[in-house]
């Protein structure tokens, strides 16, 4: 019996702005879900306040409401759309579930006769209320850690006395481990208990006996109305219990679990899912397993929704969990649905992996000065990367190469820790770079037994690390001329990059590449096929690896390459890698639209990216997806294999842009603005010369490469001075200094962190208004400004942290004309083809240029949503030379004003200075529409505009 006939119109609740603990994996889930419903002819209504996502694109749903996620907004939508039959709240993370419960408590669903699908309220309540969950688990015979609930400070103290330390405190109804902590020392208990009670919306915490050192696992499940259950993926945390899964290095499939225990865990997970309620959809279950021969299993928690790990599991297996979960919610059964990759097996067929995936989180502690960098139960990562390899070592290396933290992989890059005490400290207090510190510990000769005692990371993983180090030692005894093919092949099969091998052999990276070509040690591409090649896969989703040559029956010597190159014209789009502050989901939005526009122009589209949370890495967004690090060696081999017409770099943020020079050097065409123009804009000195030649004002500046040069400049420029490094994103390293002491201190610190960088020193225009413009420019010099935004906060607060108003609200005609003229001149002078973003400071009615970025900016999706225009689509067609700017009929529609509001995740770092300055700190954004400047919300923002300015 296929889908329900009573569901013709469905409301989907999104997850709102990106915060630590709830990122773009829910944009991916929501996008898949909307597409899934529309395939079945169901009308879709979406509420989500995040303008940067694909999910809120007008093309995704029949009606998109960019409104705050409140019950007031829900009532407004239900009144406007009385035809809504049901609400699906499982695609929007904890935010959507909490809003769904609140609406249920207020009787809203009942008042409007709206059914709940994909989950039921009882299931949400029983899994979120830790006391109810514990009682249910006891009833069905599933073991849990000794635990008790506290709804008051006094009760919490009594429980601690009974259990003894260490203890775990977990808050009810929170996301990303908010309010959770491990308490080792009784003197810290009072403060952490208070924090946990405050973080919970119902002021309830569960206090557990800490199962330190136990191993942690997750299973992703789907169930249909006939009670068929499939387990899509098993995920093992390399880090033991005590570190939030979002901050753990995770591996799929599970590596160190005996088959007997795995089968037992499967049965428990299915039993748990069936016990929490009678609903159709997805579930994520977490377990802890004792690290001894007994392999005792205890349940940690169950989430009756698509989770952070669902996106990872979908990308790891190629099985679209959110899409299938949505189909189940509207009444299909698993055996009626096809597997999207094979197109010949059903969705009831469980994925099998013949490769290994490793996910590593990406942190941004540098943005939160003074933050506690130790990892624990409260999630702190802002993004993640995934590596796919034929073995754990290869996948681990590919994941570390994807992180973009100036490392070339594990070890062999001269950047490891050499100090014994520092290494021990990093291992003892789980640090963000512990994945590298383990390698350094082995290199230093610290025995595996000691590393295990400190970290409790399973010995199997530590031995994998040890093998890698032994291989590095062996390779280091050779030179580029003497290394043998088998040894070079082994290094590549275990994921070592050419740069690392060059480090070991003391030669150039290019020499290693030449040697590999000579010895025929070449990268091949394999399909992610969900079924370990038992059935033919129809979806072009690839990863790279290295294999030995094989001899076919006919005697031909070959290497099995599963990526077949067509004779169509191709375009490669480079993705933006892991999410981080300053480079988030808005670039995923741009990449997806770039891919779709290139396809409309008749090109075969190829996407390269390594972020498992995004829509751009969905297996059916581009014609071909290479899930690979956005790392030169990998990109170059894909380009040599595919031979595209060119590469689009201006949609993938700074990640893609940074590769423009190398692409140009190797004769690979950059689609759109040339590297030369990109370089002029990035090189502060050359750019200022361009402005000078065109009589465009800019703050007085000078370039310094040493502290002495900076001091000499300070006498000419006058304080306050804004210090900025070149080639960075999100205002990294920018600071306003007010005297010589501060200047020297900051310059020395910057040059230590970013050696050989050119620092630009500007006279800071105190009290200036900041504005920015985004524009599209074509090869003939036609320029169209898509939006001019005025910041509510003064100049000096990073544009990503400012409330930005579209259109500008109090810049006179004289100032607006200068902005328009300067934008046109700069776009043409830089020979921009595609998008450009220019930032301005306005003082005494003179418009000064702060900087220009000839690429997609953070604000493009916001402007596109506010004006209801597909600007990235237009810009891509201009880049490809398919259209001129003058071909498009621009028709922006906006009554009143749209305000881009930054959203911060400071609650994850309670002790951090929350003041704002030139370095970006916000993790996401929401959009606010107002009818006029008399609106209370605008007045409130404007009155507080200078409160947070920090030098």
N, C-alpha and C positions, 0 to 999 in steps of 0.2 A: 504493500500500500504506500504510494508515494506521498508527496507533501500534503499538508493540511489545506483544505479548501477555505477555511475560515480566516486565513491570514492573507490580507491583500495590501496592508499598509503597516510598516513597522518603524518604530522609533529606536534609533541606536544612540546610546550615550557614549561620548568619547572620554578621553582621560585628561583633557585640559592641558595647561602649560607643562613643559618639561621640567621636572624637578629630579633631584637625586633619588633614585628608588622607583621612578616611573618615567621612563624615557620613550624613545620613538618606537620601541617594540610594540606599543599599543596603537601607534599610527599604522604600523604594518598590519596588525591584527584587524583593526577597524576597516582599513582599506580593502583587505581581502574579504571581509564579511559583507561590506556594501556591494562589492562586485558579485559576490555569491548570491545575494538576494535579488539583484537586478537580473541575473541570468534567468531567474525563475519568474520574472515579470512582476515582482513585488515592489510596490512603491516604498521608497526609503526616505526617512526624515532623520537628519543628523543634528545633534546638538554637541558642539565642542567649541571652546574659546581660543583654540590655538591656531593662529593664522599661518604658521610656518610649515604646516604639514600637508601631505598629499591628501590625507583623509578629508580635509575641509575644502578641497578643490571643488568648484561648482560642478565639475564633470562626474564627481564620485557619487553624489546622492541626488535624488529628485528635489529635495529641499534641504539647504544647509543653513543652520542657525549658528552664527558666531556669537554666542551669548554666554554670560557667566553660568557655570554649572551650579545652579540653585533650583530649589523647588519652584520659586517664582517664575523662572524661565520655563520650566517644564509645564506649568499651568498655562502660560502664554501660548506655547506651542500646541498643547492639547486643545485649547480653545480655537486656535486658528485651523487645526486639522482634526475635526471631530471624527474623521474616517479612520484614525489610527486604531488598529486592532490589538497590537502587542508591543512590548518593549523588550529589547535585547540588551542587558546591561553587562554582559560578560566580556566585552571586547575593550572596555575602557579602564582596566586595572581597578585598583582599590577605590579610586575616586568615583567611578561609575557605580560600583556596588554600594558604596556608602550613600550616594545620592538616591539610588533605587530604594534602599531601606528607609531613608528619611521620607521619601514620597509615599511609601507604603504606610509608615507610621501615621502620616497625616491624612491617610485615606484617599490620596490623589488618584491612584490607579483604579480604585473601586468607584470613585465619583465619575470617572470618565470611561468606565467599563473597558479598561486596558489590561490585557493578560500579560503575565510575565513568562518569557520563554528562555530556554538555554540554562536555566537554573531555577530554584524556587527559594522563597524568602527563608523558609526553615533551614535549608542547606546553608545559606549565607550566615544565618544566625548561629547555627551549631558549629560552624567552622571558625567563625570570628570570635565568638565568646569562648574563651579558653576553658572555662569551668565546664560548660555544657559539652564541649568537645572531649574533655578528659573523661567525663561520666559516660559518654557514648562509647568511647574506645574501651573502657573497662567492661561495659555491657557486652560488646561484641568480641571480647577476648584479645584485643590488640594491645600489646605492652607499650607503656610510655614511661618516661623518666619520672621518678618520684617528684610530685609537684602539688602545689596548692594555690588557690586564688586569693588575692587580697584586694579589697575594695576600699581599704583605708590604710593609713600609715601604720597604725597600731597593729592591725592584723598582719601586715608585712613583716613587722619586727618579730612577732610571735613565730611566724613560719621560719624565718631565718634562724631563730634560736633552736627550732626543732631539727632543721636539715643540716646546719653547719655549712661552712664555706668550702670551695667556691660555689656560688649560686648564679643562676641565670634569671634575669628579670625580663619578661616580654610583655609589651602593652597590647591590650585588645584593640581590634579595629584600626590598625595602623598599617602603613606600607613602608617597604624598604627598611624594616627593622627599626622604625622610629620609636624612640623611647627605650629600646632594648639595650641591655648591658650585661657584662659578666662581672661579678663582684668577687675578687680574690681576698680583699682586705676588709674586715668588719668596719673599719673607720670610714670607708667610702660608701657604705650601704645606705645611710640615711639620705644622702644627696641623690644617689642613683635611683632609689625607690621613689623619691619625690618626683624626679624627672620622668620616670616611667608612668606614674599615676597621672601626671599633667598631660603627657603625650596622648593618652588614650581618651577618645571622645566620651567614653562612659566611665572614665577614671577607675579602670580595673587593670590589674596586672596578674600574670601567672608567674609564680616563682618556682623554678625547677632546680633540682640537684644537677649541677653541671656535669655533663658526660664528656669531660675533656679528653681529647685524644681519640674519641670514637670517629669512625669514618662516616661521611655523609653522602647520601644518594638522593636522586630525584627520578620519578617516573612521570611521563606524560601520558594521560589516558584519554580515550574518547568512548562515550557510550551512546547507543541509540535507544529508541523507544521499545525495541524488542529485547532490551537488556544484553545486546551484544556489546562486548568491551574489547577494544584493541589497545595495546600498549605501543605507543609510537616510538618511544626512545627511552633508554636508560642513560642517566647522566651521573657520573661520579665526580665528586669534588676532590681535587688533589689535596686541598687543604682540609684538615680534620675539623670536627665540630668546634664551634667557637668563633668562626668567621662567617659572616652573612654570605649566602650563596651568590648574591650579586657582586661580592668582593672576592669570591673564590675563583681559583683557576679550575675550570671544569673540563671533563673529558667524556666523550661519547664514542662508542658504547662504554659501559662500565668495564674497567680493566682488571680489578683485583678482587672480584667477587666470584666465589665458587658457584657453579651452575645450580647446585642444590639450594643455596641461599637465595640466588636470584629468583628461582621459581617460587620459593616461599614468599619473597618480597612481592612478586607479581600477584600472588593469591591474596596477600594482605591488602594490597592497593585496591584490587577489584572489590574485595569485601568492604573496605572503607568507603569507596565511592558509592556502592549500593546502599550502604547503611545511612548515608547523610541525607538522602532524599531521592524522590523518583523524578528525575529530570534527564533531558537529553542534551549532551554537550561535552565540553572539555573539563579536565581536572588535572591538577598538578599535586603530586603527593611527595612529601619529603620524609626520609628515614635516616636513622643513625644505626650503624652496625659496629659491634664490639671488635677491636683490632686483634682478637685472638682466634684460636682454632674454633671456638664455639660459634663465632659469628652470630651473636644474639642480635635480633632486630627490634628496635623500638620506633614507634611513629613519632614524628615531630609535628607536622601539620599537613593540612590538605586545603587547597585553594580551589573552590568550585568555579573556576573561570579560566580564561586564557591567561597565562602568566608570562613573566619576563622570560622564563625558560622555554615557553612555547615557540617564540620566534626563533630561538637558538635551535630547538629540536626540529622545527620546520626546515631551517636552512641546512641542518646537519643531515637530515634524512631525505630532503626533497619532498616531504609529505606535508601538504598545506593544512596545518591543524585548524587555523581559524576559519578557513573556507569550509572545511568538512564539518567543524563544530556548528557552523551557522546552518548548513544543510540539515544536520540532525535536529537542530532547534525548531526547524519549520516542518519536521515530520518525516524526513527521509530516513531510511535505515541504511546501515553501512554497506550491506551487500547490493544496494541499488545504485551506489555511487561509484564512479570509476576513479582509479588512481590517476592523478593528473600528470604523472611523469611517464608511466608506461602506456597509458591509455588503453591497456588491454586487461589489466588485473583490477579487482574491485578494491574499494577503500577498506574492506574488511581484511585485506592482506597486510600483515604487519611488516614494516620496513626492516630490511637486513642491511647492515653496513659492511662493505669490504674495504673500508678505509677508517681512519681515526680523525676525530675532530678535537681541537683544543681551543677553548675560549679563555682569553685573558682580559680582565677588566682594565679600563683606562681611567687613571685618576688625574686630578688637577689640583693637588695640594699647594702647588706654587701660587695659586690664586687666593689661598686662604692662609695668609701669614699668621704663624702662631698656632695653626691647627694641630690637633693631635693626629699624627700620621699613622698611628698603630691601627691595624685592622681588627674589627670585632663584630659584634652582632648588629651594629647599626651600619647600614650600607653607606659607602662614601664615594664609590666610583661614579663617574659621569657618563661613561660609555663602555664599549667593549669591542674586541676583535675576535675573529675566529680563523683558525688555520686548518686546512684539510691536507692530510698526508697519508701515505701508504702505511706509515708506522707512527707511533706516538712521538718519536724524536723529530721526525720531519714536520709533523703538525705543530709541535711545540716551537720549533725554530721559526716556522712560517708565521705563527701568531706573534712571537716576539719581534719579528721583522715588520709586522703590521702596526705596531704600537705608535710609531713616530715619536720616539723619545731619544733620538740620536744614538740608538744602539743598532748594531748590525745583526743581532741574534744573541744567542747565549755564548758568552766568552769570545775569545779570539778577536777582540776589537780594541784591546788596550785600555778599556774603560772599566774593568772590574775592580772590586774592592780588594785592597792588599793588606789592610790592617786587621789583625786577628780579633781584637776586641770589638771593632765595628761590625765585622761579619757575625760574630756571636750575638751581638745586640740585635742585628737585623733578623736573625733566625729566631731569637727568643721572643721578641715583640714583633709579631707578624707585620712586616713592612710592605709597602706597595711594591718594592722591587725585590721581594724575597725570591721570586722566580730566578733572578740573576744571582742573588747572594748564595743560593745553594751551590751553583756552579763554582763560584769563587771559593766557597768553603772546601769543595773537593779539590780544586786546584791548589789550595794552600796545604792540603794533606790532612785536613780534619777527617777522622774516620767516619764512615757512614753510620756506625752505631751511635756516635755522639750526635750527629745531625738528626738521626731518628729520635733519639731521646729528647732533644730540644723541640723539634717541630711536630713530631708524631705523623709526619708524611710517610705513607706506606713505603716500605723498603723497595718494592718493585720500581717505584718512580725514581727513588734515589739511585738505584742500580742503572737505570736508563741514563741518568745524568752522568754517572761514573763512566759508562761506556763512551759517552760523547767526549768526555775529557781525555780518556785514554786514546781515542782516535785523534784528537787535537795534538796530543804529545807525539804520537807516531808520525803524523803528517809533518810536524815541525822539524823532523830529522832529515827531511828531503828538501830539494830546491825545485823550482818550476821545471828545470830540465830533467831532474831524476825521478820525479813522482810517477808512479805506475798507474795505468788506467784503472785497475781494480780498486786501488786506494782512493783515487779521485771520485770514482763512481760511488763508493761507499759513503764518502763525505757528503756528496750531493743527495744520496738516498736518505741520509740522516738529517738533511735540511740545512747543512752549512751553506751560507751564501758565498758567492765568489769573493766578496770583500773580505770575509773571514778567512777563507782559504789563502787569499793573497797575504793576509796578516801573518798566517802560520808559515808561509813559504818566503816571506819577506820580499814580495814582488808587487806589481801593479794588478789591480782588479782586471784590467783589460787583458793582461797576459794570461790570467787564469781562464778567462773566457776563450781566448785564442787556443789555449792548450786543450780545453774541453772540446772545441770544434774539431781540432786535429785528431783527438782520440775518440771522437764520436760519443762523447758523454753529453747527450742532449736531452733537454726537457721534453717530455711527452705529456699529452693532455688526456685525462680520463673523465668519464661521465659520472655524475652523481645520479644514480638510477633507482634508488630505494629498494632494489631487490637483488643486490650482489650479482648483477648480470644474469640472473636466471631468466629474465624476460627482457625483450628489447625495449629500451627507453626511447621515447619520442621527443623528450625535452632537452634542448642544448644547454646543459648546466655543467661546467667543467672545473676541474682543479688540475694542477700540474704535479708531476712527479718524475722520477728517473728510473728506468728499467734496463735490465740486461737485454742484449739482442737475443732474438729467438730464431731458430731455423724452421721455416714452414715445411709442409709435406713436399712441396715442389723444390725444396733446397734453397729457397730465397732467405737471405738474412735480413730480418726486419725488427723494428721496435713497434709495439702495438700503440698507435696513436688514435684515440677515439674521436678527436675533433676534426671533422671533415670540412675542408675549406671550399666554399662555393666560389663561383666566378662573378658574383654580384659586386657592385660598388659598396664599400664598407666604410663605416665611421666608428671610431672608438671613442667612448666617453669615459674619462677617468673620474672615479668617485672620490669622496672626501675622507675615506678611512674612518677611524673611530670618532664618535662624538666627543667633543670636549668643549670647554667654555671658550667661546669665540668662534667655534666652527661646529654648528649643530645640524639639526634636522632640516634647516632651510636649504642647505646645499643638496640634500637628498631630493627635496622637492624640485630643485633646479635640474638635477641630473635626470630625474624621471621625465620631466617635461622636455628636456633636450633630446632624450632617446626617442620619445614619441614624435617630436617634430622632425627628427632626422628620418624616421620611418615614413612619415607623411611625404617627405621629399624623395622617397624611392630608394633610400639606402638600407642595406642590412646593418643593423645596429649591434654593437658589441660593448658590453658594460664590464668594467674591471673595478672591483671593490671588495673589501674584506670585512664589512660591518654587518653582522647577522641581524641587526635590529631593523633594517631599512627596507623600504619598498623598492629601491633601486637594485637590491640583491634578491628580489623575488625572481623565480626562475622563468616567469613569462612576461617580465617587463621589457627586456631587450630581446632581440633575436637570438643572441648568444650571451651567456653570463659566464665570466671567468671569476670564480671566487678565489682571488689571489691577493697577496699584499700589494698595496699601491707603492711598490718598491722597485727601483729601476730595473734590476735584473729580470724580475718577473714580467714587467710590462714590455721590456724590449723583446723578450722571447715570444710573447703573444703577438706583438706587432710584426715580427719577422715571419711568424707562422701565418697570420691572417692577411698581411699586406694591405692595410686599409688605405683609403684616399688621404686620411689625415686623422688627427686626434683633437678632440675638444677638451681644453684644459680649464676654460674659464667658468665652468659650472661646479667644480669640485672644491671650491675654497682654496686655501693656501696650499693644501696637500698636492692638488693637481698642478697648481700654478708653479710650484717649486721645481717641477720636472720639465718645465718649458725649455730651460736652457739646454738640458741634456738632449731632449728630443730634437731641438734645432741643430745641435752639434752633430748628431748622428743622421742628419738629413731627413728627419721625419717631419712632415708638414703639420703645422699647428693651424687648426681651423679657427678663423676669426682673427683677433688681434695678435700681432706677431710678438715673438719673444723680445725683440728690440724695444717695442713700445711698453711692454710689461716691465722691462728692466728700467726704463727711464722713470716710470711711475714709482718703482720701488726704491730706486737710488735717490735718496733725498736731495743730494747735491745737483744731479743732472736735472731733476724735475724742477727745482727752484730756478735753474738757469733758463729752462723753457718758459717759466712764468715771467721771469724778468724780461725776456725777449718780446713777450706779448703784453707787457705793461699791466700784468695782473698782480694785485697786491698779495703779499704773503708776510707772515710775521718774520721779523729779522731773525736770521739763523746763522749757524756755523756748523761745520762738521769736525768732529774730534775723534781721534783713534787712541788717545791716551789721556790720563787724568791731567797731565800738565797742559795739554792742548785745550782741554775743557776749561781749566782755570783761566787761561789766557783769554778764551772767548767770553767768559763770564764778565770780564771788565767792559767789553764792548756792548754786550746784550742787555745788561741790567736784569736783576732778579725781579719777580719770580721767573725761573727758567724751566721749560718743559724738556726733559731728556727722553729721547726716543731712539731705540735701536732700529736698524734697517731690516727688511725681510722678516717681519713677525706678524702674527695675527692676534686679534683680540686685545690689542694694546699691551702685549706682553713686555714687561720691563719698563713701561713708561712711568714717569714720576715727575711731579712738580717739586722743584727744590727752591728754598728761599734764602740759602746762604752758601758760602764756599765749603764749609764743613760737610753739609749734606750733599753737595755736588760731588766732592771727591769720593765720599763713602759710596754713593750710588753708582758712579762711573766705574770704580774699582770692582764693585760687586757685579755689575753688568758684564764687564770684560772678562771676568772670571767664568761667568755662566755662558756667555756667547763670545768666545775668543775671536779676534780679528774682525769684529763687527764695526761698521762705521756708525758712530753715534751722532744723531742730529740734536743740536741744542737750539730751541726756539725761545724767543722772548714770549712768555705766556701772556695772552691778552686777558687780563683780569676783568671779570664782569662782562665779557662778551657773550652774545647770544650765539648758539650753535644751530646750524641748519645743514641739511644734506639733500642732494639731488641724485636720482637714478635716471639714466638715459640709455637709449638704443641709438647706435650710430652705424651707418653702412660704409662700404668702401668708397662711395662717391662723396662722403662727407655730409650726407643728410642726417640730421640729429632730431630725435624726438624725446623730450623729457617726459618720463612716465610718472614722475612724482617729485614734488619738493616738500620736504618735511621740516618742521621747526621743532627743536627740542625744548621741552619745558624747563629742564635743568640747564644751568649755565655751562658755558664752554669749560672743559676741564674734567667733566664726567664723561667716561667712554660712551660713544654713541649706542653701544649695545646695552648699556645700563640706564639710558635716558628714556623718559616718556617722550615719544616722538609723535607729533600731531600732523595729520595729513588732511587737508592742505595746511600751509603755514597760516598762523592765526593773527600775528601782529607785525609782519614785516611790510613796510610801505612799498609803494610802486617803484621807487628809486632802487631800493634794496633788491626787490624781486627781479627787476630788469638786469641788475648787475649779476645776480645768480644765473639767470638765463643766458646772458652774454658769455659769462666765464665758462659755463658748462659747454656751450656750443664750441667755444674756442679750444678748450682743453681736449674735448672729445676728438676734434679734427686734428689738432696738433699731434696728439698721441696716435693718430691713424687708427683709432678704435674701430673694430668691426665686431659688433655685438653689444654687450652691456658695459656700462661704466658707472661708478659711484663716486661722487665728489663731496667732500665735507668742507663746510665753511664756518668761519667765525666772523660775527658782525659786530663792529664797534664804531660808534659815532657815524653810523650810516655808510661805513666803508666795508665792503665784503672782502675778507681775506681768505686765501685758500689754505686749508689745513693739510689735506692730502687727496689724491685721486687713486682709485682702484679700478683698472680696466678689466673688470670681471663681474660675475654675478655677486651681489652683496647680500648681506644678512637681511636687508629690508625688501628685496624684490618680491618674495612671496606675500609679504604684508600688503604691499602696494597693489599687487595683482588681486588679492582678496578684497581689499577695500574698494577698488575701482571696477571689480568684476571683469577683468581683462586678462587674457592669457599671454602676458608679456614675455615669458621665457620661450614660449612657442615661437613668437614673432622674432625674438632675438636670435634663436637658433637658426631659423630660416635665413636671416640676414647673414649670420656667420658662414653658412654653407654657400652663400652667393645665390641662393634660390630666389630670394626676394630682396627688394630695396625697401627702406623704411617708408618711402612714399607709396608703396603698394597697399599698405594696411589702412583700414578705416578705423581709426582710434575713436572709441566712444566711452570714455570713463564715466561711471555712474556712482555718485556718492552724495546723498543728502546730508548736510551737516559735516561732521568731522569723524575721522577714525583715529584712535590713539593706540600706538603700540606700547604696551606696558611691560616692563621687564619683570621677571619672576626670579626670586633668589632662593637658594637652598641653605641659607645660613643656619637653619635649625639643626643641620647635621654637624655643625661646628660651633658649639655653644660659646667657646671662649675667644672667638675670632672678632677682630675689629670689623664692624659692619659698615664703616664709612666708605663712600665711593670716590673714585678718582679716575685717572686716565687708563688704568688697567681694568679690563672687563671682568665682572664677577657673576653676572646673572647666568642661570642655566637654561632659561626658557623665556617665553613671552606669551601674553594674551592680547586680544584685540578688544577695544571698547569703542562702541559707536555712541556719539552724543549728537543731539539735534542742534545745540548751540553752545556758545561759550558761557552762557549763564547757568549751564548744568552744574549741579552741586559737585559732581565727581571731578569735573575739570577745575572748579574753584579750589577744591581740596588739594589736588595735585599741584596747582600753581602756587598755592600759599606755602607749600612745603619744599619748593624747588631747590633751595640752597642749603637745606638742612644737612645733607650728607656729604657735601663737597669736602674732599680730603686731599691734601697735597700728595 
